[in-house]
Each structure stands twice: as structure tokens, then as C-alpha cells.
Amino acid sequence: MSGAGKSTMLKTLEDMGWEIIDNFPIRLLKGLLATPSAAGRASIDGRLAIGFDTRTRGFDPASVIETIKDLSSRDNLSIQTVFLECSDLELERRYNETRRPHPLAKDRPAIDGIAEERDLLAPLRRWSDKLITTSGLSVPDFAQHIRNSFGEQHASQPIISISSFGFARGMPPVADLVFDMRFLRNPHWEESLRPLTGQDTPVGDYVSADIAFAEAFDRILSMLLFLLPRYAEQGKAYVHIAFGCTGGRHRSVFTAERIAQGLRDGGFSPSVTHRNLASRPIDAVENDQS
């Protein structure tokens, strides 16, 4: 569907090493595949992504399906078709925000073009191998979904990212595992610790001295060491683990750093980011335990 995210998907795949071609006439596809690239291959490992929609010259759903069926019979090709879907309401909102006309609407409201295009593309939607719905996804979230779905599969271990955040400042939009550390005593209410963060030794000593910390930490780390190899076995290339506390400056930061070190000791290589580390310590924020 026009506006469902084709450009974002192609740009993300290009960043991942794919060769991409947008709005390529399908009737010329066989000739394209018979022509080697300058380096002798379409990309560093032969991956090629071709995007098309109703604006593509000579577009006809029946021709697309027949062409792909014919190409799929070749032993030297592995082809997957992906249909990008989006709700009418979200597509209309996107067109209104960008102030661009829908390609099939001309001088009519965008919703008319959306309805016409949905009918036109119905055969392709039913026939495609994979359906991705982008309604409600931000551009970064959609790009992450593409990386997860089409990135190289790491059989040995997934790419692990660990983050800390403050619940009072909003949940992280995309996280596979979220741990709430607000059951630990809060360093914010110690005046000497308030301006410090979980990266400072006095805060770490204070948090780790909580009677509940050691057991909770051991259980979380043990669970992660159990889960991560199984994620890899299922082909999951990316795992985002998030730790939250109220303000995102003390307990979550310290725990994220400790867990990252524990995973490194276990043979993994996580990256660590702290979303709210630079936020100001505010009593009103720390009082919000909801």
C-alpha cells in the first residue's frame, strides 16, 4: 500500500547490505536478474530487494504474480514476496501530515485513493508470502522490525542491547524483556546520592546493599543466560533487554551495567545505553510510583 513504508523498508535493507531497486518495471525483471552487477553479484552476498507499488510503470497484479511464479521455479533463486499493509485511518493520517496526494486519488480525498488501491492490490495481498502491518509503528520501530526479520541470523548468539529507562518518563517503545527495579530502595531519597547516578560507586554500593538485590540479580542473570541461546536457536537476531526504575538514573542504570557485565562473563557481547541518565533529579518524578 502506498504510504505503508516501502521506502523505509528499502532504505533499511540497503543499510544491511542488500542491493535495492525501487519502482522497477516487473516485465523487465527477468532481464535484470540475468545481468550481473559490476562486482559480479547483486550485493555482497547476492541479496536483492525490489520495491514496487501502483505507481510502478506497467503495474498489473496478475503479471507480478505470474512473473514471480515463473522465477521461483529456478533452482538458483530464492524469492520471497512481502506485502506492506496499513490501516485506512493510519494511511489517511500519514497523507494528511505529509500533505502529499495519494497516487490514485488525484483531485479526490486521500481515503478514496486508499480504497481504490486496496481493491487493486487485494490479489497480491492474498498471494504474498509475508504480510507486515505498519499501523502504529514509528519509523525507528518499523526499521528495527525489518532488521529483526531480514538480518543475518546469528546462530552463535543474537545481537544484545541492554538499556535503562525511567517509568515516569515513558516506557521504551521496543523491548523484548523489561525488568522493573522499583522494588529496590531508591537512592534519590538519600541527599548525598541524589545528584549521582547508577554509574557512581556510592550509588552502586547503596543499591547492592538492598536485601533483595543479590537474589533478584542472580535470578535475572540466570534466566537471561538460559533464554539467549534459545532465542538464537529460533533465529532471533536481536534481543533488547530493558531495566526500569522511577526516574531512570539510579537503580536501573546500576542493574543494567551489572547485568551487561554478567552477560559478558557468560560469553555474550551486549551494548548498553542509558536513556534518562542525563535527566534532572526531580522529587515529583521520583514520587510517581504508578
C-alpha positions in Angstrom: 0.0 0.0 0.0 1.3 3.5 -0.9 2.4 5.1 2.4 2.8 1.8 4.2 6.5 2.1 4.5 8.1 0.8 1.3 10.8 3.5 1.2 11.7 2.9 4.9 12.0 -0.9 4.3 14.2 -0.5 1.2 16.5 2.0 2.9 16.8 -0.3 6.0 17.6 -3.3 3.7 20.2 -1.2 1.9 21.9 -0.3 5.2 22.0 -4.0 5.9 23.9 -4.7 2.7 21.2 -5.5 0.2 21.1 -4.1 -3.3 17.8 -2.3 -3.7 15.8 -1.1 -6.7 12.6 0.9 -6.4 9.7 1.0 -8.8 11.4 -1.3 -11.3 9.1 -2.5 -14.1 8.2 -6.1 -13.4 8.2 -7.1 -17.1 12.0 -6.3 -17.1 12.7 -8.3 -14.0 14.0 -11.5 -15.8 16.4 -9.4 -17.8 17.6 -7.7 -14.7 18.4 -11.0 -12.9 20.3 -12.2 -16.0 22.6 -9.2 -15.8 25.4 -9.4 -13.3 26.3 -6.3 -11.3 29.6 -4.5 -11.7 31.1 -6.7 -9.0 29.6 -9.9 -10.5 26.9 -10.2 -7.8 23.8 -8.2 -6.9 25.3 -7.4 -3.4 28.0 -8.7 -1.1 26.0 -12.0 -0.7 23.6 -11.9 -3.6 20.7 -10.3 -1.7 18.4 -8.0 -3.9 15.2 -6.2 -2.8 12.9 -4.8 -5.4 10.1 -2.5 -4.3 7.0 -1.7 -6.4 3.5 -0.3 -5.9 0.7 1.1 -8.1 2.9 3.9 -9.4 5.4 1.4 -11.0 5.3 1.6 -14.8 3.1 -1.2 -16.3 1.9 -2.3 -12.9 -0.5 -5.2 -13.0 -1.0 -7.6 -10.1 -1.7 -10.6 -12.3 1.5 -10.0 -14.2 3.5 -9.6 -11.0 2.2 -13.0 -9.7 2.9 -14.8 -12.9 6.4 -13.4 -13.2 7.3 -14.3 -9.6 5.9 -17.8 -10.0 8.0 -18.3 -13.1 11.2 -17.1 -11.4 10.5 -19.1 -8.3 10.9 -22.3 -10.3 14.5 -21.6 -10.9 16.9 -23.6 -8.8 19.4 -20.7 -8.5 16.9 -18.2 -7.0 15.2 -17.9 -3.6 12.4 -15.5 -3.8 10.1 -14.1 -1.1 7.3 -11.6 -1.6 6.4 -9.2 1.2 3.2 -7.1 1.3 3.2 -3.9 3.4 -0.2 -3.3 4.9 -1.6 -0.4 6.9 -5.0 0.6 8.2 -7.1 3.1 6.2 -7.1 5.6 9.1 -3.4 5.5 9.6 -2.7 5.9 5.8 -5.0 8.8 5.7 -3.3 10.4 8.7 0.1 10.0 7.0 -1.0 11.6 3.8 -2.6 14.5 5.6 0.6 15.1 7.7 2.9 14.9 4.7 0.4 16.9 2.5 1.2 14.7 -0.4 -1.5 13.5 -2.7 -2.3 9.8 -2.9 -1.2 8.4 -6.3 -4.7 7.1 -7.1 -6.7 10.0 -5.6 -5.7 12.8 -8.0 -8.1 15.6 -7.0 -10.1 13.5 -4.7 -9.7 12.9 -0.9 -6.9 10.5 0.0 -9.3 8.0 1.5 -10.8 7.5 -2.0 -7.4 6.6 -3.4 -6.7 4.3 -0.5 -9.9 2.4 -1.0 -9.3 2.1 -4.8 -5.7 0.9 -4.2 -6.8 -1.7 -1.6 -9.1 -3.3 -4.1 -6.5 -3.3 -6.8 -3.8 -4.9 -4.6 -6.1 -7.5 -3.0 -4.8 -10.4 -5.2 -1.2 -9.5 -4.3 -2.0 -9.3 -0.6 -3.6 -12.7 -0.6 -0.8 -14.3 -2.6 2.3 -12.8 -0.8 4.5 -14.9 1.4 4.7 -12.4 4.2 2.4 -9.7 5.4 3.7 -6.8 7.5 1.3 -4.3 9.1 2.9 -1.0 9.9 -0.1 0.6 11.6 1.0 2.1 14.9 4.7 1.6 14.2 7.1 4.6 14.2 9.8 4.7 11.5 12.5 3.5 14.0 10.3 0.7 15.3 9.5 -0.5 11.8 13.2 -0.3 10.8 14.0 -2.5 13.8 11.3 -5.0 12.8 12.9 -5.2 9.3 16.4 -5.7 10.8 15.0 -8.5 13.0 13.1 -10.2 10.2 15.7 -9.9 7.4 19.0 -9.5 9.1 21.6 -12.2 9.0 20.8 -14.9 11.5 23.5 -15.3 14.2 23.4 -19.0 15.2 26.0 -18.5 17.9 24.3 -15.6 19.6 21.9 -12.7 18.9 22.9 -9.1 18.9 22.0 -8.0 22.5 21.2 -4.4 23.6 20.7 -3.5 27.2 19.1 -0.2 28.2 17.9 1.6 31.3 15.0 4.0 31.5 12.6 5.8 33.9 9.0 4.7 34.1 8.0 8.2 35.0 9.4 9.3 31.6 7.7 6.7 29.5 8.3 3.0 28.6 10.8 2.1 25.9 8.8 1.6 22.6 10.5 -1.7 21.6 11.9 -4.1 24.2 11.8 -7.9 24.3 12.3 -8.2 28.0 11.5 -5.4 30.6 12.5 -5.7 34.3 11.0 -3.3 36.9 13.6 -2.5 39.5 11.4 -0.2 41.6 11.2 -2.9 44.3 14.6 -1.8 45.4 15.1 1.1 47.8 15.6 4.4 46.0 18.9 6.3 46.2 17.1 9.5 45.2 15.9 10.0 48.8 19.5 10.0 50.1 20.6 13.6 49.7 24.3 12.7 49.1 23.3 10.2 46.4 20.7 12.2 44.6 23.0 14.1 42.2 24.9 10.9 41.4 23.9 8.1 39.0 24.0 4.3 38.9 27.5 4.6 37.3 28.9 6.0 40.5 30.3 3.7 43.2 28.3 5.1 46.2 25.0 4.5 44.4 26.1 1.0 43.4 27.0 0.2 46.9 23.7 1.5 48.2 21.6 -0.4 45.6 23.5 -3.7 46.0 23.2 -3.4 49.8 19.4 -3.8 49.5 18.5 -7.2 50.9 16.5 -8.1 47.8 19.2 -7.1 45.2 21.5 -10.1 45.2 18.9 -12.8 44.8 16.9 -10.8 42.2 20.1 -10.1 40.2 21.2 -13.7 40.3 17.7 -14.9 39.1 17.5 -12.3 36.3 21.0 -13.1 35.1 20.4 -16.9 35.3 17.2 -16.5 33.3 18.9 -14.4 30.6 21.7 -16.9 30.2 19.1 -19.6 29.8 17.0 -17.6 27.3 19.5 -16.1 25.0 20.9 -19.3 23.4 17.3 -20.4 22.8 16.5 -17.1 21.1 19.4 -17.8 18.9 18.2 -21.3 18.1 14.9 -19.8 17.0 16.7 -17.4 14.6 16.1 -14.2 16.7 18.9 -11.9 15.6 18.3 -9.0 18.0 17.3 -9.0 21.7 16.6 -5.8 23.6 16.6 -6.1 27.4 15.4 -3.0 29.4 15.7 -2.2 33.1 13.4 0.5 34.5 13.2 2.4 37.8 11.2 5.5 38.6 13.5 8.3 37.2 15.9 6.1 35.2 19.1 7.4 36.9 20.0 5.1 39.7 18.6 1.6 40.2 18.0 0.8 36.6 21.4 2.2 35.5 23.3 0.2 38.1 21.4 -3.1 37.3 21.8 -2.7 33.6 25.6 -2.2 33.9 25.9 -5.2 36.3 23.8 -7.5 34.0 25.8 -6.4 31.0 29.0 -7.5 32.8 27.4 -10.8 33.8 26.4 -11.5 30.2 30.0 -10.6 29.0 31.3 -13.1 31.6 28.9 -15.6 30.1 30.3 -15.2 26.6 27.9 -12.5 25.2 28.7 -9.1 23.9 25.9 -6.7 24.8 25.8 -3.0 24.2 24.5 -0.7 26.9 22.6 2.6 26.7 21.0 4.8 29.4 18.1 6.7 28.1 17.5 9.0 31.1 20.9 9.2 32.6 21.2 13.0 31.9 17.7 13.8 33.3 17.4 16.1 36.2 16.7 14.6 39.6 13.2 15.8 40.5 11.3 14.9 43.6 7.9 15.0 41.8 9.2 12.4 39.3 10.5 10.1 42.0 7.2 10.3 43.9 5.4 8.8 40.9 5.4 5.0 41.6 2.5 4.2 39.3 
